[in-house]
Amino acid sequence: MGNTQQVHRIADDITAHLTLRRGCLYLVTKQVHVLAGVAVTAEDGASIGIINGRVPGGSLQRAALIFDAGSSLQARRLSIRATNRHGVPQKHPDNGGVWFFGAHHRADKDGMQIRKTRATPLSFFRAKRLSAYYLGRGDAPDGSAKARHDNAHGLDDLDGVSVMGVGFCEWNIAEVYSRGSGDDGFDLQNSAIMLRRLLIDNPTEDALNISSSRLDIVDELRVTMTRRGERSGEDADRDIFDLEVDDSPSQVVLHRGARVKLHGVFGDEVRLASKDMPQPRTEGRFLYRFQGRCDQDVAIVYSISED
């Protein structure tokens, strides 16, 4: 069955203000940047598709939506999902995902770089809920033609939602839902932001990758991960929390009263300070389960040494 929405294809950088209408599908077919000074405004319930498959012409070699430093997004409920080239939703991630760049700090990953200067304008990202379905891409099977191509071009797996160099004053997206990401579900690099809710279902690798960043969660953190491959060792790098300290310490702060539901392997070299949550086992890769609230005090997941 094909897509019944009116499809608008986006194959070039967004250089002028754009309004996304509800009932239409805006299909990103290239590595697309929203340039500095440009605003994307989305009607409540608007939908963006990012096509799967190899796309020439960009450093990611995948279609992706990238909000450059100095750009803005204003929405209520916005969904971004993997599709095929006709806009039909897919449940397999093979795309470049969605990226948010800020002016808070320099940052780089996967060949994407932010070089902060005094002239770098502030970004502004505002939404009630951002839903990301099957964004990013996973590693190709060892020995496959795809793996040989990726190795030859220095390509790596890609996260579903990436936030780089974004500060508290630039970020006002209340809730992020990430499902079935190709690599990590939510990746934060050299940033400091606050969310009311973060909900992550079954990423291919880590749920939260926090690098030299602080993430505050006010109302709810929910992470659900299957244990596929754990016994065979295939998912040895697949954790709820992967906190890296390349430039500075990293921490996830769960505010007092926040609801927490975690199901997965907690993470290596990660510490937990909490009066409500049980301590994870430090040896081996054991399933960590917790459902409750931070009633007594804030809970802090942190790392001062590289995972």
N, C-alpha and C positions, 0 to 999 in steps of 0.2 A: 504494500500500500504506500503510495507516495504522500508527500507532504501537501496538506490542503491550505496552508497559510499562503498569503501573498509573500513572495520571496524577493528581498532586495539584496543584491550581492555587493560586498565591499571588498574590492581588490586593490585599493590604493590607500595611502595614508589619509587620515581624516584631518583636513586642514581648515575646516569651517565648522561652526556650531551645527550639531546634528541632533534631531529629536527622533527617538525610537518610538514608534506607535504600537500600542497594544493590538494584537491580532495579526501583526506582520512578523515575519522571520527575517532577521538581518544576518546574512550568511557571510562570514569572514572566510575568504578564499586564499589569502596571502598572509605574510607577516605584516600586520597593519599596526601603525603607530597613531595614537591620538596626540597631536603635536601640542607643544606648550602654548598656552593661551586659548586653547580650544576646549569647549564644553560639550559633553555628550549628556543629553537629558533624556530620560526614559520614562514613558508613561507606566503607571502601575500595571504589572503583569507583562511587560515587554520581554521579548525573547531574542537571544543571539545564538546563532549556531557557528561552530568552528569546524571546518571540514577536516576529516581524517586523511592521512596519507602524505607522502612526500611532496613538498612544494618547493620549486627552485626559486632562487632570488633573494633569500633572506638567510641570516646567519644560523637560524634554528632549523632551516629546511623543512619547516612545518608552518601551517597557518596558525596565527596567534593574534591576540588582541593585546596591545601594549599601550598603557596610559603613561606617556612620557612625563617627566618632572615639569610641573607648571600647567598640566592639563587638569580637567575636572570631570567628575561623574556625579550626576544628580538623579536619583531614582528612588522608588519605593521598593517594590519587589521586582527583581531582575533575575532572569535565569539565563545561564550560558551553558551550552551542552555540545558534546561531540555529535557531528552529523556526517552523512556521506555527502557527495558532491551535489546531490539533489535536495539536501536539507532534511533528509529522513534521519531521525535520532538514532544514534548508535550506542551500544553498550560495551564498546571497546575503545580505550583511549589511545590515539595515535595522532596527536596534534600538539601545538605549542603552548596551549593553556592561556590563561589570562594573567597579565602582569600590571602591577601598580608601582610607579616610580615616584619618589619624593625628593625634597630638598633638605631633609634632615641630616643626612650623612652620605658619604660616598659608599658605594657598594658594587659588588660584581659577582656574577655566577653565570655559568653556562654560556660564556661569551658575551653576556650583556653587562654593560658598565654604566655607573653613574659617577660623574666627577663633579662633586659639589664645589661651587664657587659663590662669591657674594652676589653674582648676577643671576644665580639659579632661582627661578621663581617658585613660589610655594604651589603645591598641588592641593586639590580639594576633592575628596571622595566622600560622597554622602549617599546612603541608602538604608532602608529599613531591613532588607534581607537580600543577600546575594547568594544564589544557588548555583553550584557548579557541578555538572554531571559529566563524568568520564573525560575530564580534561587532562592534558599532559600526554606523555608517552613513556612506555617502559623500555627496558633494555631488550635488544634483539637476542634470540637464542644463540648461544655460542656456536661458532662454526657456520652460521647461516650467511647467505649472501647479504642480507640486511646488516648483520653484524660486521661483516667485512667492509661494507660501504661506510657504516657509522664510524668504525675505527679509522678508516682512511681519511675521513673528513673531520675527525675530532668531535663527533657528536655524542652526547650523553643522553641519559633519560631525563625527562622534563617533568616538573611538578605541576599540579593542577592549578593552584592559586599561589602566585608569587608576589610578595610585598618587599620592596627594596628601598632603603633609605627614606622611609616615611616616618614622620613624627606625629605626636599626639594631635597637634593643631591641624594636621592635614587629613586625618582619618576620622570619619564619622559614619562608617558603615557599622550598623548595630549588630548584625547577625550574618555569619557565613556558614553555609552548608556545603560540604564537599563530599561527593560520592564517587567511588570507583576511579580515583586519580591514577594516572600512569606511573608516577613516582610518589612523592610525598603529597599528602592531602592539602596541607597549608604550610607554606614556607615563608619565613620571616628573616630578612637579612638586614643587619645594621639599622634596625628600626625600633620605634617605641610607639605602640598603639594600644587602644582599648576596644574590646568587643563586649557586647552584652551576652551574646551566645556564640559558641563555636561548636558545630556538630559535624563530625567526620565519620563516614561509613566506609569501611573496607578499602583503604588505599592499597595500591600495589606494594609500596614500601612503608616508610614511616608516616604516622598521622600528622605530627607536628615536628617540623624541622625549624628550630629557632637558633639563629646564628648571630652572636653578638647583639642580642636584642632583648627587649622586655615586652611581654604580652600580658595585659591585664584582662581578666574575664570577670564580668560583674555578676551575671545571672546563671549561666549554665555552660558547662563543658561536657560534651558527650562524645565518646570515641568507642566505636564498635569495630573490632577486627577479627576476622576468622583466623584459624591457626593452620591454614593450608601450608604444607611444606615444612612446618616446624620440626617434625620428627626426623625428616630426611636432611635437615640443615639448609634447605633451599632458601628459607626466609631468615637467615641468621642476622640480617641487618634490618629487620622489620619490627619497629618498636612504636609504642605510643608517643614517647618523647625522644627526640634526638636533639640534644642541646650542644651547640658548638661555640667555641670561645676564640675564634680567630683574632678578633680585635678587642674584645671586652667580654666580661661574663654575660651569661644568658639566664633568663628566668621567666617562668610563667607564674603569675600571681592570681590566685583564685580568691576573690573577695569574700568576706564574711557573708554568709547567707546563700552563696552560690550553690546550685545543684550540680552534682558531679556523678557521672556514670562512665566508668572505664572498663573495658574488656580487651585485654591484649597483653603483650610483654611490655613491662614498664619502660625499660631503657637501661643501657649500660652507662656507668660513670655519671649517673644522674642522682641528685639528692632530693629528698622530700622533707620539708618542715611543715608539719601539720598536727593539730590536736585531734582531728576528726578522722583522717584517712590512715589506714594501716601502712606500715613501712613495707616497701617491696623487698623481696629476697634479693640479696646481692650476688649470689652465686647461681650460675646456670640461667636458663631461659624459661622461667616459670610464668604461668598465666597469672595476671593481676586482675582482680575483680573488685570493684567498689561501686556502690550506689548509695548516695546519701547527700548530705549537705555539709558545708563548712559552717557549722553552727557556733563553734567556740571562738574561732579566730580565722584570719586569712590562712590559706595554705600556699606554700611557695615550692615550686619545682625549680631546681637551679643546678647549674654546673659551673665550676671554675676551672675544670680541666677538660681537654678535648676528648670527645667520645671516640 
